[in-house]
Amino acid sequence: MNVELEAKCTVTHEWGTVAKFFSAVEAGYAARALSKLSNSTYRTCDYRWPEEGIDVTVYTSGEIAA
């Protein structure tokens, strides 16, 4: 599983792993739903092709932020 779903702690502002996925699409759906329900920030980190770099997508309140 090379795609991680992480949540941002509102107190320390550190990222913590919530779940790991095989598919970036599933991780994105989960991040979007959780960020919308909890009104917080989640991100997906795609480590499937490390030679091309890590693809990071940030979700805030159900929308893509970066």
PDBQT receptor file of N, H, CA, C and O in Angstrom, charges set to zero:
ATOM      1  N   MET A   1       0.845  -1.167   0.000  1.00  0.00    +0.000 N 
ATOM      2  CA  MET A   1       0.000   0.000   0.000  1.00  0.00    +0.000 C 
ATOM      3  C   MET A   1       0.894   1.233   0.000  1.00  0.00    +0.000 C 
ATOM      4  O   MET A   1       1.619   1.490   0.961  1.00  0.00    +0.000 OA
ATOM      5  N   ASN A   2       0.833   1.973  -1.063  1.00  0.00    +0.000 N 
ATOM      6  H   ASN A   2       0.243   1.765  -1.844  1.00  0.00    +0.000 HD
ATOM      7  CA  ASN A   2       1.765   3.077  -1.229  1.00  0.00    +0.000 C 
ATOM      8  C   ASN A   2       1.117   4.454  -1.256  1.00  0.00    +0.000 C 
ATOM      9  O   ASN A   2       1.781   5.442  -1.569  1.00  0.00    +0.000 OA
ATOM     10  N   VAL A   3      -0.160   4.531  -0.934  1.00  0.00    +0.000 N 
ATOM     11  H   VAL A   3      -0.699   3.728  -0.679  1.00  0.00    +0.000 HD
ATOM     12  CA  VAL A   3      -0.825   5.832  -0.865  1.00  0.00    +0.000 C 
ATOM     13  C   VAL A   3      -1.324   6.001   0.566  1.00  0.00    +0.000 C 
ATOM     14  O   VAL A   3      -2.122   5.199   1.051  1.00  0.00    +0.000 OA
ATOM     15  N   GLU A   4      -0.855   7.039   1.232  1.00  0.00    +0.000 N 
ATOM     16  H   GLU A   4      -0.207   7.690   0.838  1.00  0.00    +0.000 HD
ATOM     17  CA  GLU A   4      -1.219   7.266   2.633  1.00  0.00    +0.000 C 
ATOM     18  C   GLU A   4      -2.210   8.412   2.767  1.00  0.00    +0.000 C 
ATOM     19  O   GLU A   4      -2.114   9.424   2.072  1.00  0.00    +0.000 OA
ATOM     20  N   LEU A   5      -3.152   8.234   3.664  1.00  0.00    +0.000 N 
ATOM     21  H   LEU A   5      -3.229   7.412   4.228  1.00  0.00    +0.000 HD
ATOM     22  CA  LEU A   5      -4.096   9.279   4.035  1.00  0.00    +0.000 C 
ATOM     23  C   LEU A   5      -3.663   9.792   5.396  1.00  0.00    +0.000 C 
ATOM     24  O   LEU A   5      -3.548   9.024   6.352  1.00  0.00    +0.000 OA
ATOM     25  N   GLU A   6      -3.423  11.102   5.480  1.00  0.00    +0.000 N 
ATOM     26  H   GLU A   6      -3.517  11.725   4.704  1.00  0.00    +0.000 HD
ATOM     27  CA  GLU A   6      -2.950  11.700   6.723  1.00  0.00    +0.000 C 
ATOM     28  C   GLU A   6      -3.872  12.821   7.164  1.00  0.00    +0.000 C 
ATOM     29  O   GLU A   6      -4.463  13.521   6.343  1.00  0.00    +0.000 OA
ATOM     30  N   ALA A   7      -3.984  12.980   8.482  1.00  0.00    +0.000 N 
ATOM     31  H   ALA A   7      -3.504  12.411   9.149  1.00  0.00    +0.000 HD
ATOM     32  CA  ALA A   7      -4.790  14.052   9.063  1.00  0.00    +0.000 C 
ATOM     33  C   ALA A   7      -3.869  15.041   9.770  1.00  0.00    +0.000 C 
ATOM     34  O   ALA A   7      -2.852  14.662  10.349  1.00  0.00    +0.000 OA
ATOM     35  N   LYS A   8      -4.246  16.309   9.711  1.00  0.00    +0.000 N 
ATOM     36  H   LYS A   8      -5.072  16.617   9.241  1.00  0.00    +0.000 HD
ATOM     37  CA  LYS A   8      -3.458  17.354  10.381  1.00  0.00    +0.000 C 
ATOM     38  C   LYS A   8      -4.044  17.610  11.769  1.00  0.00    +0.000 C 
ATOM     39  O   LYS A   8      -5.232  17.901  11.905  1.00  0.00    +0.000 OA
ATOM     40  N   CYS A   9      -3.208  17.499  12.787  1.00  0.00    +0.000 N 
ATOM     41  H   CYS A   9      -2.243  17.262  12.677  1.00  0.00    +0.000 HD
ATOM     42  CA  CYS A   9      -3.626  17.752  14.160  1.00  0.00    +0.000 C 
ATOM     43  C   CYS A   9      -3.873  19.249  14.341  1.00  0.00    +0.000 C 
ATOM     44  O   CYS A   9      -3.031  20.067  13.970  1.00  0.00    +0.000 OA
ATOM     45  N   THR A  10      -5.010  19.604  14.902  1.00  0.00    +0.000 N 
ATOM     46  H   THR A  10      -5.694  18.940  15.204  1.00  0.00    +0.000 HD
ATOM     47  CA  THR A  10      -5.352  21.017  15.071  1.00  0.00    +0.000 C 
ATOM     48  C   THR A  10      -4.564  21.680  16.199  1.00  0.00    +0.000 C 
ATOM     49  O   THR A  10      -4.489  22.907  16.263  1.00  0.00    +0.000 OA
ATOM     50  N   VAL A  11      -3.978  20.880  17.087  1.00  0.00    +0.000 N 
ATOM     51  H   VAL A  11      -4.040  19.883  17.035  1.00  0.00    +0.000 HD
ATOM     52  CA  VAL A  11      -3.225  21.429  18.207  1.00  0.00    +0.000 C 
ATOM     53  C   VAL A  11      -1.748  21.594  17.847  1.00  0.00    +0.000 C 
ATOM     54  O   VAL A  11      -1.185  22.676  18.012  1.00  0.00    +0.000 OA
ATOM     55  N   THR A  12      -1.121  20.521  17.353  1.00  0.00    +0.000 N 
ATOM     56  H   THR A  12      -1.579  19.642  17.219  1.00  0.00    +0.000 HD
ATOM     57  CA  THR A  12       0.320  20.545  17.077  1.00  0.00    +0.000 C 
ATOM     58  C   THR A  12       0.639  20.865  15.620  1.00  0.00    +0.000 C 
ATOM     59  O   THR A  12       1.785  21.174  15.295  1.00  0.00    +0.000 OA
ATOM     60  N   HIS A  13      -0.350  20.797  14.748  1.00  0.00    +0.000 N 
ATOM     61  H   HIS A  13      -1.282  20.546  15.012  1.00  0.00    +0.000 HD
ATOM     62  CA  HIS A  13      -0.197  21.031  13.310  1.00  0.00    +0.000 C 
ATOM     63  C   HIS A  13       0.742  20.019  12.648  1.00  0.00    +0.000 C 
ATOM     64  O   HIS A  13       1.343  20.308  11.614  1.00  0.00    +0.000 OA
ATOM     65  N   GLU A  14       0.864  18.836  13.249  1.00  0.00    +0.000 N 
ATOM     66  H   GLU A  14       0.376  18.601  14.089  1.00  0.00    +0.000 HD
ATOM     67  CA  GLU A  14       1.654  17.761  12.665  1.00  0.00    +0.000 C 
ATOM     68  C   GLU A  14       0.728  16.803  11.917  1.00  0.00    +0.000 C 
ATOM     69  O   GLU A  14      -0.451  16.675  12.248  1.00  0.00    +0.000 OA
ATOM     70  N   TRP A  15       1.278  16.136  10.908  1.00  0.00    +0.000 N 
ATOM     71  H   TRP A  15       2.236  16.240  10.639  1.00  0.00    +0.000 HD
ATOM     72  CA  TRP A  15       0.510  15.186  10.114  1.00  0.00    +0.000 C 
ATOM     73  C   TRP A  15       0.668  13.784  10.689  1.00  0.00    +0.000 C 
ATOM     74  O   TRP A  15       1.774  13.367  11.030  1.00  0.00    +0.000 OA
ATOM     75  N   GLY A  16      -0.448  13.058  10.794  1.00  0.00    +0.000 N 
ATOM     76  H   GLY A  16      -1.347  13.397  10.517  1.00  0.00    +0.000 HD
ATOM     77  CA  GLY A  16      -0.439  11.681  11.280  1.00  0.00    +0.000 C 
ATOM     78  C   GLY A  16      -1.157  10.776  10.303  1.00  0.00    +0.000 C 
ATOM     79  O   GLY A  16      -2.193  11.152   9.755  1.00  0.00    +0.000 OA
ATOM     80  N   THR A  17      -0.620   9.586  10.077  1.00  0.00    +0.000 N 
ATOM     81  H   THR A  17       0.222   9.280  10.522  1.00  0.00    +0.000 HD
ATOM     82  CA  THR A  17      -1.217   8.637   9.139  1.00  0.00    +0.000 C 
ATOM     83  C   THR A  17      -2.514   8.072   9.700  1.00  0.00    +0.000 C 
ATOM     84  O   THR A  17      -2.561   7.598  10.835  1.00  0.00    +0.000 OA
ATOM     85  N   VAL A  18      -3.568   8.128   8.884  1.00  0.00    +0.000 N 
ATOM     86  H   VAL A  18      -3.530   8.513   7.962  1.00  0.00    +0.000 HD
ATOM     87  CA  VAL A  18      -4.882   7.608   9.261  1.00  0.00    +0.000 C 
ATOM     88  C   VAL A  18      -5.112   6.242   8.628  1.00  0.00    +0.000 C 
ATOM     89  O   VAL A  18      -5.630   5.332   9.275  1.00  0.00    +0.000 OA
ATOM     90  N   ALA A  19      -4.726   6.099   7.356  1.00  0.00    +0.000 N 
ATOM     91  H   ALA A  19      -4.306   6.839   6.830  1.00  0.00    +0.000 HD
ATOM     92  CA  ALA A  19      -4.939   4.847   6.629  1.00  0.00    +0.000 C 
ATOM     93  C   ALA A  19      -3.974   4.771   5.451  1.00  0.00    +0.000 C 
ATOM     94  O   ALA A  19      -3.384   5.769   5.037  1.00  0.00    +0.000 OA
ATOM     95  N   LYS A  20      -3.831   3.549   4.921  1.00  0.00    +0.000 N 
ATOM     96  H   LYS A  20      -4.311   2.738   5.257  1.00  0.00    +0.000 HD
ATOM     97  CA  LYS A  20      -3.008   3.335   3.729  1.00  0.00    +0.000 C 
ATOM     98  C   LYS A  20      -3.865   2.637   2.672  1.00  0.00    +0.000 C 
ATOM     99  O   LYS A  20      -4.681   1.771   2.987  1.00  0.00    +0.000 OA
ATOM    100  N   PHE A  21      -3.664   3.028   1.426  1.00  0.00    +0.000 N 
ATOM    101  H   PHE A  21      -3.001   3.732   1.171  1.00  0.00    +0.000 HD
ATOM    102  CA  PHE A  21      -4.459   2.523   0.316  1.00  0.00    +0.000 C 
ATOM    103  C   PHE A  21      -3.557   2.038  -0.817  1.00  0.00    +0.000 C 
ATOM    104  O   PHE A  21      -2.396   2.433  -0.921  1.00  0.00    +0.000 OA
ATOM    105  N   PHE A  22      -4.118   1.173  -1.664  1.00  0.00    +0.000 N 
ATOM    106  H   PHE A  22      -5.061   0.852  -1.580  1.00  0.00    +0.000 HD
ATOM    107  CA  PHE A  22      -3.447   0.774  -2.896  1.00  0.00    +0.000 C 
ATOM    108  C   PHE A  22      -3.731   1.782  -4.000  1.00  0.00    +0.000 C 
ATOM    109  O   PHE A  22      -2.904   1.974  -4.891  1.00  0.00    +0.000 OA
ATOM    110  N   SER A  23      -4.881   2.421  -3.951  1.00  0.00    +0.000 N 
ATOM    111  H   SER A  23      -5.553   2.265  -3.228  1.00  0.00    +0.000 HD
ATOM    112  CA  SER A  23      -5.333   3.310  -5.021  1.00  0.00    +0.000 C 
ATOM    113  C   SER A  23      -5.410   4.757  -4.541  1.00  0.00    +0.000 C 
ATOM    114  O   SER A  23      -5.920   5.035  -3.455  1.00  0.00    +0.000 OA
ATOM    115  N   ALA A  24      -4.897   5.676  -5.360  1.00  0.00    +0.000 N 
ATOM    116  H   ALA A  24      -4.482   5.450  -6.242  1.00  0.00    +0.000 HD
ATOM    117  CA  ALA A  24      -4.971   7.097  -5.026  1.00  0.00    +0.000 C 
ATOM    118  C   ALA A  24      -6.412   7.602  -5.103  1.00  0.00    +0.000 C 
ATOM    119  O   ALA A  24      -6.779   8.535  -4.389  1.00  0.00    +0.000 OA
ATOM    120  N   VAL A  25      -7.223   6.996  -5.959  1.00  0.00    +0.000 N 
ATOM    121  H   VAL A  25      -6.924   6.238  -6.539  1.00  0.00    +0.000 HD
ATOM    122  CA  VAL A  25      -8.619   7.414  -6.090  1.00  0.00    +0.000 C 
ATOM    123  C   VAL A  25      -9.378   7.139  -4.794  1.00  0.00    +0.000 C 
ATOM    124  O   VAL A  25     -10.107   8.003  -4.306  1.00  0.00    +0.000 OA
ATOM    125  N   GLU A  26      -9.213   5.948  -4.241  1.00  0.00    +0.000 N 
ATOM    126  H   GLU A  26      -8.621   5.246  -4.638  1.00  0.00    +0.000 HD
ATOM    127  CA  GLU A  26      -9.884   5.614  -2.986  1.00  0.00    +0.000 C 
ATOM    128  C   GLU A  26      -9.417   6.517  -1.845  1.00  0.00    +0.000 C 
ATOM    129  O   GLU A  26     -10.224   6.952  -1.023  1.00  0.00    +0.000 OA
ATOM    130  N   ALA A  27      -8.125   6.795  -1.799  1.00  0.00    +0.000 N 
ATOM    131  H   ALA A  27      -7.470   6.441  -2.467  1.00  0.00    +0.000 HD
ATOM    132  CA  ALA A  27      -7.585   7.679  -0.762  1.00  0.00    +0.000 C 
ATOM    133  C   ALA A  27      -8.151   9.087  -0.908  1.00  0.00    +0.000 C 
ATOM    134  O   ALA A  27      -8.458   9.741   0.089  1.00  0.00    +0.000 OA
ATOM    135  N   GLY A  28      -8.288   9.553  -2.142  1.00  0.00    +0.000 N 
ATOM    136  H   GLY A  28      -8.038   9.022  -2.952  1.00  0.00    +0.000 HD
ATOM    137  CA  GLY A  28      -8.852  10.877  -2.388  1.00  0.00    +0.000 C 
ATOM    138  C   GLY A  28     -10.307  10.974  -1.964  1.00  0.00    +0.000 C 
ATOM    139  O   GLY A  28     -10.723  11.965  -1.364  1.00  0.00    +0.000 OA
ATOM    140  N   TYR A  29     -11.088   9.927  -2.284  1.00  0.00    +0.000 N 
ATOM    141  H   TYR A  29     -10.750   9.122  -2.772  1.00  0.00    +0.000 HD
ATOM    142  CA  TYR A  29     -12.494   9.910  -1.856  1.00  0.00    +0.000 C 
ATOM    143  C   TYR A  29     -12.594   9.941  -0.333  1.00  0.00    +0.000 C 
ATOM    144  O   TYR A  29     -13.416  10.669   0.224  1.00  0.00    +0.000 OA
ATOM    145  N   ALA A  30     -11.762   9.157   0.334  1.00  0.00    +0.000 N 
ATOM    146  H   ALA A  30     -11.093   8.566  -0.118  1.00  0.00    +0.000 HD
ATOM    147  CA  ALA A  30     -11.778   9.116   1.799  1.00  0.00    +0.000 C 
ATOM    148  C   ALA A  30     -11.360  10.461   2.386  1.00  0.00    +0.000 C 
ATOM    149  O   ALA A  30     -11.980  10.941   3.334  1.00  0.00    +0.000 OA
ATOM    150  N   ALA A  31     -10.317  11.070   1.832  1.00  0.00    +0.000 N 
ATOM    151  H   ALA A  31      -9.813  10.680   1.062  1.00  0.00    +0.000 HD
ATOM    152  CA  ALA A  31      -9.851  12.370   2.330  1.00  0.00    +0.000 C 
ATOM    153  C   ALA A  31     -10.925  13.438   2.158  1.00  0.00    +0.000 C 
ATOM    154  O   ALA A  31     -11.163  14.245   3.056  1.00  0.00    +0.000 OA
ATOM    155  N   ARG A  32     -11.565  13.435   1.002  1.00  0.00    +0.000 N 
ATOM    156  H   ARG A  32     -11.371  12.779   0.272  1.00  0.00    +0.000 HD
ATOM    157  CA  ARG A  32     -12.614  14.432   0.743  1.00  0.00    +0.000 C 
ATOM    158  C   ARG A  32     -13.784  14.260   1.712  1.00  0.00    +0.000 C 
ATOM    159  O   ARG A  32     -14.280  15.240   2.270  1.00  0.00    +0.000 OA
ATOM    160  N   ALA A  33     -14.225  13.017   1.911  1.00  0.00    +0.000 N 
ATOM    161  H   ALA A  33     -13.822  12.221   1.458  1.00  0.00    +0.000 HD
ATOM    162  CA  ALA A  33     -15.361  12.758   2.804  1.00  0.00    +0.000 C 
ATOM    163  C   ALA A  33     -15.025  13.090   4.255  1.00  0.00    +0.000 C 
ATOM    164  O   ALA A  33     -15.808  13.749   4.938  1.00  0.00    +0.000 OA
ATOM    165  N   LEU A  34     -13.874  12.639   4.725  1.00  0.00    +0.000 N 
ATOM    166  H   LEU A  34     -13.238  12.103   4.170  1.00  0.00    +0.000 HD
ATOM    167  CA  LEU A  34     -13.501  12.901   6.117  1.00  0.00    +0.000 C 
ATOM    168  C   LEU A  34     -13.278  14.386   6.384  1.00  0.00    +0.000 C 
ATOM    169  O   LEU A  34     -13.667  14.885   7.440  1.00  0.00    +0.000 OA
ATOM    170  N   SER A  35     -12.662  15.093   5.451  1.00  0.00    +0.000 N 
ATOM    171  H   SER A  35     -12.346  14.688   4.594  1.00  0.00    +0.000 HD
ATOM    172  CA  SER A  35     -12.428  16.523   5.670  1.00  0.00    +0.000 C 
ATOM    173  C   SER A  35     -13.732  17.307   5.672  1.00  0.00    +0.000 C 
ATOM    174  O   SER A  35     -13.868  18.304   6.382  1.00  0.00    +0.000 OA
ATOM    175  N   LYS A  36     -14.693  16.846   4.870  1.00  0.00    +0.000 N 
ATOM    176  H   LYS A  36     -14.583  16.036   4.294  1.00  0.00    +0.000 HD
ATOM    177  CA  LYS A  36     -15.992  17.525   4.844  1.00  0.00    +0.000 C 
ATOM    178  C   LYS A  36     -16.779  17.252   6.121  1.00  0.00    +0.000 C 
ATOM    179  O   LYS A  36     -17.396  18.161   6.677  1.00  0.00    +0.000 OA
ATOM    180  N   LEU A  37     -16.760  16.004   6.586  1.00  0.00    +0.000 N 
ATOM    181  H   LEU A  37     -16.258  15.266   6.134  1.00  0.00    +0.000 HD
ATOM    182  CA  LEU A  37     -17.514  15.652   7.792  1.00  0.00    +0.000 C 
ATOM    183  C   LEU A  37     -16.935  16.273   9.053  1.00  0.00    +0.000 C 
ATOM    184  O   LEU A  37     -17.683  16.712   9.927  1.00  0.00    +0.000 OA
ATOM    185  N   SER A  38     -15.613  16.316   9.158  1.00  0.00    +0.000 N 
ATOM    186  H   SER A  38     -15.005  15.959   8.448  1.00  0.00    +0.000 HD
ATOM    187  CA  SER A  38     -14.992  16.812  10.383  1.00  0.00    +0.000 C 
ATOM    188  C   SER A  38     -14.540  18.268  10.282  1.00  0.00    +0.000 C 
ATOM    189  O   SER A  38     -14.051  18.843  11.255  1.00  0.00    +0.000 OA
ATOM    190  N   ASN A  39     -14.711  18.868   9.081  1.00  0.00    +0.000 N 
ATOM    191  H   ASN A  39     -15.108  18.402   8.290  1.00  0.00    +0.000 HD
ATOM    192  CA  ASN A  39     -14.311  20.252   8.849  1.00  0.00    +0.000 C 
ATOM    193  C   ASN A  39     -12.845  20.485   9.242  1.00  0.00    +0.000 C 
ATOM    194  O   ASN A  39     -12.504  21.463   9.907  1.00  0.00    +0.000 OA
ATOM    195  N   SER A  40     -11.996  19.548   8.806  1.00  0.00    +0.000 N 
ATOM    196  H   SER A  40     -12.273  18.753   8.266  1.00  0.00    +0.000 HD
ATOM    197  CA  SER A  40     -10.573  19.657   9.103  1.00  0.00    +0.000 C 
ATOM    198  C   SER A  40      -9.758  19.368   7.847  1.00  0.00    +0.000 C 
ATOM    199  O   SER A  40     -10.310  19.269   6.751  1.00  0.00    +0.000 OA
ATOM    200  N   THR A  41      -8.455  19.234   8.006  1.00  0.00    +0.000 N 
ATOM    201  H   THR A  41      -8.006  19.314   8.896  1.00  0.00    +0.000 HD
ATOM    202  CA  THR A  41      -7.553  19.104   6.862  1.00  0.00    +0.000 C 
ATOM    203  C   THR A  41      -6.966  17.698   6.791  1.00  0.00    +0.000 C 
ATOM    204  O   THR A  41      -6.459  17.167   7.779  1.00  0.00    +0.000 OA
ATOM    205  N   TYR A  42      -7.046  17.112   5.608  1.00  0.00    +0.000 N 
ATOM    206  H   TYR A  42      -7.458  17.543   4.805  1.00  0.00    +0.000 HD
ATOM    207  CA  TYR A  42      -6.464  15.800   5.325  1.00  0.00    +0.000 C 
ATOM    208  C   TYR A  42      -5.620  15.914   4.066  1.00  0.00    +0.000 C 
ATOM    209  O   TYR A  42      -5.815  16.822   3.257  1.00  0.00    +0.000 OA
ATOM    210  N   ARG A  43      -4.677  14.983   3.905  1.00  0.00    +0.000 N 
ATOM    211  H   ARG A  43      -4.519  14.246   4.563  1.00  0.00    +0.000 HD
ATOM    212  CA  ARG A  43      -3.900  14.960   2.677  1.00  0.00    +0.000 C 
ATOM    213  C   ARG A  43      -3.615  13.520   2.267  1.00  0.00    +0.000 C 
ATOM    214  O   ARG A  43      -3.582  12.612   3.098  1.00  0.00    +0.000 OA
ATOM    215  N   THR A  44      -3.410  13.338   0.978  1.00  0.00    +0.000 N 
ATOM    216  H   THR A  44      -3.436  14.075   0.303  1.00  0.00    +0.000 HD
ATOM    217  CA  THR A  44      -2.995  12.046   0.452  1.00  0.00    +0.000 C 
ATOM    218  C   THR A  44      -1.567  12.187  -0.054  1.00  0.00    +0.000 C 
ATOM    219  O   THR A  44      -1.221  13.179  -0.695  1.00  0.00    +0.000 OA
ATOM    220  N   CYS A  45      -0.742  11.189   0.237  1.00  0.00    +0.000 N 
ATOM    221  H   CYS A  45      -1.023  10.383   0.758  1.00  0.00    +0.000 HD
ATOM    222  CA  CYS A  45       0.653  11.159  -0.209  1.00  0.00    +0.000 C 
ATOM    223  C   CYS A  45       0.855   9.891  -1.027  1.00  0.00    +0.000 C 
ATOM    224  O   CYS A  45       0.705   8.783  -0.513  1.00  0.00    +0.000 OA
ATOM    225  N   ASP A  46       1.193  10.057  -2.291  1.00  0.00    +0.000 N 
ATOM    226  H   ASP A  46       1.314  10.958  -2.708  1.00  0.00    +0.000 HD
ATOM    227  CA  ASP A  46       1.332   8.940  -3.221  1.00  0.00    +0.000 C 
ATOM    228  C   ASP A  46       2.809   8.592  -3.379  1.00  0.00    +0.000 C 
ATOM    229  O   ASP A  46       3.577   9.355  -3.966  1.00  0.00    +0.000 OA
ATOM    230  N   TYR A  47       3.200   7.431  -2.847  1.00  0.00    +0.000 N 
ATOM    231  H   TYR A  47       2.576   6.811  -2.369  1.00  0.00    +0.000 HD
ATOM    232  CA  TYR A  47       4.585   6.977  -2.888  1.00  0.00    +0.000 C 
ATOM    233  C   TYR A  47       4.803   5.869  -3.921  1.00  0.00    +0.000 C 
ATOM    234  O   TYR A  47       5.812   5.166  -3.861  1.00  0.00    +0.000 OA
ATOM    235  N   ARG A  48       3.876   5.702  -4.867  1.00  0.00    +0.000 N 
ATOM    236  H   ARG A  48       3.057   6.273  -4.917  1.00  0.00    +0.000 HD
ATOM    237  CA  ARG A  48       3.965   4.575  -5.798  1.00  0.00    +0.000 C 
ATOM    238  C   ARG A  48       5.139   4.671  -6.751  1.00  0.00    +0.000 C 
ATOM    239  O   ARG A  48       5.698   3.639  -7.124  1.00  0.00    +0.000 OA
ATOM    240  N   TRP A  49       5.532   5.850  -7.156  1.00  0.00    +0.000 N 
ATOM    241  H   TRP A  49       5.079   6.688  -6.853  1.00  0.00    +0.000 HD
ATOM    242  CA  TRP A  49       6.647   6.029  -8.083  1.00  0.00    +0.000 C 
ATOM    243  C   TRP A  49       7.631   7.029  -7.473  1.00  0.00    +0.000 C 
ATOM    244  O   TRP A  49       7.614   8.206  -7.834  1.00  0.00    +0.000 OA
ATOM    245  N   PRO A  50       8.489   6.575  -6.555  1.00  0.00    +0.000 N 
ATOM    246  CA  PRO A  50       9.372   7.512  -5.845  1.00  0.00    +0.000 C 
ATOM    247  C   PRO A  50      10.378   8.224  -6.741  1.00  0.00    +0.000 C 
ATOM    248  O   PRO A  50      10.824   9.322  -6.407  1.00  0.00    +0.000 OA
ATOM    249  N   GLU A  51      10.745   7.625  -7.870  1.00  0.00    +0.000 N 
ATOM    250  H   GLU A  51      10.383   6.733  -8.141  1.00  0.00    +0.000 HD
ATOM    251  CA  GLU A  51      11.696   8.291  -8.759  1.00  0.00    +0.000 C 
ATOM    252  C   GLU A  51      11.098   9.534  -9.403  1.00  0.00    +0.000 C 
ATOM    253  O   GLU A  51      11.838  10.413  -9.844  1.00  0.00    +0.000 OA
ATOM    254  N   GLU A  52       9.779   9.624  -9.465  1.00  0.00    +0.000 N 
ATOM    255  H   GLU A  52       9.177   8.910  -9.107  1.00  0.00    +0.000 HD
ATOM    256  CA  GLU A  52       9.104  10.805 -10.016  1.00  0.00    +0.000 C 
ATOM    257  C   GLU A  52       8.724  11.808  -8.940  1.00  0.00    +0.000 C 
ATOM    258  O   GLU A  52       8.206  12.881  -9.250  1.00  0.00    +0.000 OA
ATOM    259  N   GLY A  53       8.975  11.474  -7.685  1.00  0.00    +0.000 N 
ATOM    260  H   GLY A  53       9.396  10.603  -7.434  1.00  0.00    +0.000 HD
ATOM    261  CA  GLY A  53       8.617  12.361  -6.580  1.00  0.00    +0.000 C 
ATOM    262  C   GLY A  53       7.332  11.919  -5.907  1.00  0.00    +0.000 C 
ATOM    263  O   GLY A  53       6.646  11.019  -6.391  1.00  0.00    +0.000 OA
ATOM    264  N   ILE A  54       7.015  12.540  -4.816  1.00  0.00    +0.000 N 
ATOM    265  H   ILE A  54       7.572  13.272  -4.423  1.00  0.00    +0.000 HD
ATOM    266  CA  ILE A  54       5.816  12.217  -4.047  1.00  0.00    +0.000 C 
ATOM    267  C   ILE A  54       4.711  13.184  -4.427  1.00  0.00    +0.000 C 
ATOM    268  O   ILE A  54       4.890  14.400  -4.365  1.00  0.00    +0.000 OA
ATOM    269  N   ASP A  55       3.564  12.636  -4.821  1.00  0.00    +0.000 N 
ATOM    270  H   ASP A  55       3.419  11.648  -4.871  1.00  0.00    +0.000 HD
ATOM    271  CA  ASP A  55       2.416  13.453  -5.197  1.00  0.00    +0.000 C 
ATOM    272  C   ASP A  55       1.553  13.672  -3.952  1.00  0.00    +0.000 C 
ATOM    273  O   ASP A  55       1.038  12.712  -3.378  1.00  0.00    +0.000 OA
ATOM    274  N   VAL A  56       1.396  14.923  -3.536  1.00  0.00    +0.000 N 
ATOM    275  H   VAL A  56       1.814  15.702  -4.003  1.00  0.00    +0.000 HD
ATOM    276  CA  VAL A  56       0.629  15.267  -2.336  1.00  0.00    +0.000 C 
ATOM    277  C   VAL A  56      -0.563  16.124  -2.726  1.00  0.00    +0.000 C 
ATOM    278  O   VAL A  56      -0.420  17.108  -3.452  1.00  0.00    +0.000 OA
ATOM    279  N   THR A  57      -1.746  15.744  -2.238  1.00  0.00    +0.000 N 
ATOM    280  H   THR A  57      -1.862  14.945  -1.648  1.00  0.00    +0.000 HD
ATOM    281  CA  THR A  57      -2.964  16.529  -2.452  1.00  0.00    +0.000 C 
ATOM    282  C   THR A  57      -3.585  16.822  -1.094  1.00  0.00    +0.000 C 
ATOM    283  O   THR A  57      -3.786  15.907  -0.295  1.00  0.00    +0.000 OA
ATOM    284  N   VAL A  58      -3.888  18.078  -0.826  1.00  0.00    +0.000 N 
ATOM    285  H   VAL A  58      -3.725  18.821  -1.475  1.00  0.00    +0.000 HD
ATOM    286  CA  VAL A  58      -4.440  18.502   0.458  1.00  0.00    +0.000 C 
ATOM    287  C   VAL A  58      -5.933  18.802   0.274  1.00  0.00    +0.000 C 
ATOM    288  O   VAL A  58      -6.336  19.447  -0.695  1.00  0.00    +0.000 OA
ATOM    289  N   TYR A  59      -6.743  18.320   1.226  1.00  0.00    +0.000 N 
ATOM    290  H   TYR A  59      -6.415  17.797   2.012  1.00  0.00    +0.000 HD
ATOM    291  CA  TYR A  59      -8.194  18.532   1.212  1.00  0.00    +0.000 C 
ATOM    292  C   TYR A  59      -8.588  19.271   2.484  1.00  0.00    +0.000 C 
ATOM    293  O   TYR A  59      -8.211  18.878   3.588  1.00  0.00    +0.000 OA
ATOM    294  N   THR A  60      -9.354  20.349   2.313  1.00  0.00    +0.000 N 
ATOM    295  H   THR A  60      -9.660  20.669   1.416  1.00  0.00    +0.000 HD
ATOM    296  CA  THR A  60      -9.866  21.111   3.446  1.00  0.00    +0.000 C 
ATOM    297  C   THR A  60     -11.354  21.312   3.261  1.00  0.00    +0.000 C 
ATOM    298  O   THR A  60     -11.790  21.836   2.236  1.00  0.00    +0.000 OA
ATOM    299  N   SER A  61     -12.134  20.903   4.238  1.00  0.00    +0.000 N 
ATOM    300  H   SER A  61     -11.780  20.477   5.070  1.00  0.00    +0.000 HD
ATOM    301  CA  SER A  61     -13.594  21.048   4.225  1.00  0.00    +0.000 C 
ATOM    302  C   SER A  61     -14.216  20.471   2.953  1.00  0.00    +0.000 C 
ATOM    303  O   SER A  61     -15.140  21.057   2.388  1.00  0.00    +0.000 OA
ATOM    304  N   GLY A  62     -13.711  19.328   2.509  1.00  0.00    +0.000 N 
ATOM    305  H   GLY A  62     -12.962  18.852   2.969  1.00  0.00    +0.000 HD
ATOM    306  CA  GLY A  62     -14.292  18.649   1.353  1.00  0.00    +0.000 C 
ATOM    307  C   GLY A  62     -13.824  19.131   0.012  1.00  0.00    +0.000 C 
ATOM    308  O   GLY A  62     -14.300  18.632  -1.007  1.00  0.00    +0.000 OA
ATOM    309  N   GLU A  63     -12.910  20.082  -0.042  1.00  0.00    +0.000 N 
ATOM    310  H   GLU A  63     -12.524  20.488   0.786  1.00  0.00    +0.000 HD
ATOM    311  CA  GLU A  63     -12.415  20.634  -1.300  1.00  0.00    +0.000 C 
ATOM    312  C   GLU A  63     -10.901  20.488  -1.387  1.00  0.00    +0.000 C 
ATOM    313  O   GLU A  63     -10.214  20.444  -0.367  1.00  0.00    +0.000 OA
ATOM    314  N   ILE A  64     -10.390  20.414  -2.601  1.00  0.00    +0.000 N 
ATOM    315  H   ILE A  64     -10.948  20.450  -3.430  1.00  0.00    +0.000 HD
ATOM    316  CA  ILE A  64      -8.948  20.349  -2.803  1.00  0.00    +0.000 C 
ATOM    317  C   ILE A  64      -8.358  21.733  -2.521  1.00  0.00    +0.000 C 
ATOM    318  O   ILE A  64      -8.777  22.731  -3.106  1.00  0.00    +0.000 OA
ATOM    319  N   ALA A  65      -7.379  21.772  -1.615  1.00  0.00    +0.000 N 
ATOM    320  H   ALA A  65      -7.039  20.961  -1.140  1.00  0.00    +0.000 HD
ATOM    321  CA  ALA A  65      -6.775  23.051  -1.231  1.00  0.00    +0.000 C 
ATOM    322  C   ALA A  65      -5.452  23.290  -1.950  1.00  0.00    +0.000 C 
ATOM    323  O   ALA A  65      -5.104  24.433  -2.248  1.00  0.00    +0.000 OA
ATOM    324  N   ALA A  66      -4.725  22.232  -2.224  1.00  0.00    +0.000 N 
ATOM    325  H   ALA A  66      -5.008  21.304  -1.982  1.00  0.00    +0.000 HD
ATOM    326  CA  ALA A  66      -3.423  22.389  -2.898  1.00  0.00    +0.000 C 
ATOM    327  C   ALA A  66      -3.076  21.136  -3.665  1.00  0.00    +0.000 C 
ATOM    328  O   ALA A  66      -2.021  21.071  -4.298  1.00  0.00    +0.000 OA
TER     329      ALA A  66
